[in-house]
Amino acid sequence: MSSMLTIYHEKQVKELCALHALNNLFQKSNTYSKSDLDSICSRLSPNVWINPHRSILGFGNYDINVIMAALQKNGCEAIWFDKRKDPGCLNLANICGFILNVPSDYKLGFVMLPIRRRHWIAIRQIQGNFYNLDSKLDAPQLIGRSADLIAYLKEQLDSKEKELFIVVSREVEEKQLWINQYSMNNSILTSDVKQEMLPICNSEDSVNSSYDYNNRDAECLRLHEVRDYTSIENNA
């Protein structure tokens, strides 16, 4: 890493990996605060004793619904990437960054507990190189150039327990500019013949069979539901 290059990197505090991932993604401290994410939780599920979008004790452990709503406040969308596709189909020039969801061991002090949690990691390009901005790392980890990123994503998505979300502007999401045009055309042809194409998570016709929506830490609201939240937020 060049000594002239400054990379913003929040480190892990409690169960706030989603907060750190968002701030690391936007490369700015206090892009979001814990109170911002807690407010989103309350608006997504008002009038409940135990909010399903964060940990019971309120220390964090926010789910994808909170991340999606938070991104929309900054004009961005999160798109679930169908891991049956080759990451090489991605149009990296139109992508703001990535959020990776991975399994994580849980520690209490120095004691490893037999509990499996979910962990959010931001990945983005900074001055031509892609970096892993995992809040559990001591420093940002260099991934490399575009070809290195594609290889890295392929390796990560070989695991059934890991999920990738693509972060793009609203315009890019609406026009499907995050995927190379030739790849999208091939996918449409394939779906017409073999019906193999899978809807992304923010499609109103999404199916639940290929993605574990019953897992709170991996669930993903349909886009129109989160936009309903955004409308409430704007009118509040």
Secondary structure, DSSP 8 states (H G I E B T S, - for coil): --TT---------TB-HHHHHHHHHHTSTTSS-HHHHHHHHHHHS-S-SS-TTS-TTSSB---HHHHHHHHHTTTEEEEE--TTS-GGGB-GGG--EEEEEEEEEEEETTEEEEEEEEEEEEEEEETTEEEE--TTSSS-EEEESHHHHHHHHHHHHTSTT-EEEEEEEHHHHHHTTTB-HHHHHHHHHHHHHH------TT-TT--STTS-TTSTTT----HHHHHHHHHHHHH-
